[in-house]
Amino acid sequence: MAGNDFARNTTLRSPLGRVRGLGSAKGGTHHWWMQRVTSIALLPLTLWFALSAASLAGAPYEVTRDWIAQPLNAVLLLAAIGLTFHHTAAGMQVIIEDYANQEWVKVGAILAIKAICWLLAIASALAVLRIAV
């Protein structure tokens, strides 16, 4: 009987294999990578937008509208809008997950932030598309 207990408690799996899929991280690696990818993509977009906004400072409404209507500028603006709101929602989610103590607060706050970011992204994208099309 003692030999049977030994065989039942002994496994050939490594410690990593025994814990894989367990724990609180869940899909953390994907989330972490997406934060890095969006931040890297936002670097040139933000630089482009800042320089463009500076060059348009003081320009009349019509000039700014014509600038947005140019296809390349509209596409880059849409990319910046989508990436910015995605990156913001993901970053706020990490903060909430780290600091909210109660599960219902976490879920409610994450859903609220995602809804707000989606609504603002859609409104911003529609504003660009309305001018560009």
Backbone hydrogen bonds, N-H to C=O, Kabsch-Sander energy under -0.5 kcal/mol:
donor,donor_aa,acceptor,acceptor_aa,energy
5,D,1,M,-1.9
6,F,2,A,-1.8
7,A,3,G,-2.0
8,R,4,N,-2.2
9,N,5,D,-2.0
10,T,6,F,-1.3
18,R,14,S,-1.9
19,V,15,P,-1.4
20,R,16,L,-1.4
22,L,19,V,-2.5
28,G,25,A,-1.4
31,H,27,G,-1.7
32,W,28,G,-2.7
33,W,29,T,-2.6
34,M,30,H,-2.6
35,Q,31,H,-1.9
36,R,32,W,-1.7
37,V,33,W,-2.9
38,T,34,M,-2.6
39,S,35,Q,-1.9
40,I,36,R,-2.3
41,A,37,V,-2.4
42,L,38,T,-2.1
43,L,39,S,-1.0
45,L,41,A,-1.1
46,T,42,L,-3.0
47,L,43,L,-2.1
48,W,44,P,-2.8
49,F,45,L,-2.7
50,A,46,T,-2.9
51,L,47,L,-2.4
52,S,48,W,-2.4
53,A,49,F,-3.1
54,A,50,A,-2.2
55,S,51,L,-2.1
56,L,52,S,-1.5
57,A,53,A,-0.5
57,A,54,A,-0.7
59,A,56,L,-2.6
64,T,60,P,-1.9
65,R,61,Y,-2.8
66,D,62,E,-2.4
67,W,63,V,-2.0
68,I,64,T,-2.2
69,A,65,R,-1.9
70,Q,66,D,-0.8
70,Q,67,W,-0.8
74,A,70,Q,-2.6
75,V,71,P,-2.5
76,L,72,L,-2.5
77,L,73,N,-2.5
78,L,74,A,-2.5
79,A,75,V,-2.4
80,A,76,L,-2.5
81,I,77,L,-2.7
82,G,78,L,-2.6
83,L,79,A,-2.7
84,T,80,A,-2.5
85,F,81,I,-2.3
86,H,82,G,-2.0
87,H,83,L,-2.8
88,T,84,T,-2.4
89,A,85,F,-2.4
90,A,86,H,-2.3
91,G,87,H,-2.4
92,M,88,T,-2.6
93,Q,89,A,-2.1
94,V,90,A,-1.8
95,I,91,G,-1.8
96,I,92,M,-2.5
97,E,93,Q,-2.9
98,D,94,V,-2.0
99,Y,95,I,-2.0
100,A,96,I,-2.8
106,K,102,Q,-2.1
107,V,103,E,-2.7
108,G,104,W,-2.2
109,A,105,V,-2.6
110,I,106,K,-2.7
111,L,107,V,-2.5
112,A,108,G,-2.3
113,I,109,A,-2.6
114,K,110,I,-2.6
115,A,111,L,-2.3
116,I,112,A,-2.6
117,C,113,I,-2.8
118,W,114,K,-2.5
119,L,115,A,-2.7
120,L,116,I,-2.6
121,A,117,C,-2.5
122,I,118,W,-2.7
123,A,119,L,-2.5
124,S,120,L,-2.4
125,A,121,A,-2.8
126,L,122,I,-2.7
127,A,123,A,-1.8
128,V,124,S,-2.1
129,L,125,A,-2.9
130,R,126,L,-2.4
131,I,127,A,-1.4
132,A,128,V,-2.8
133,V,129,L,-2.3
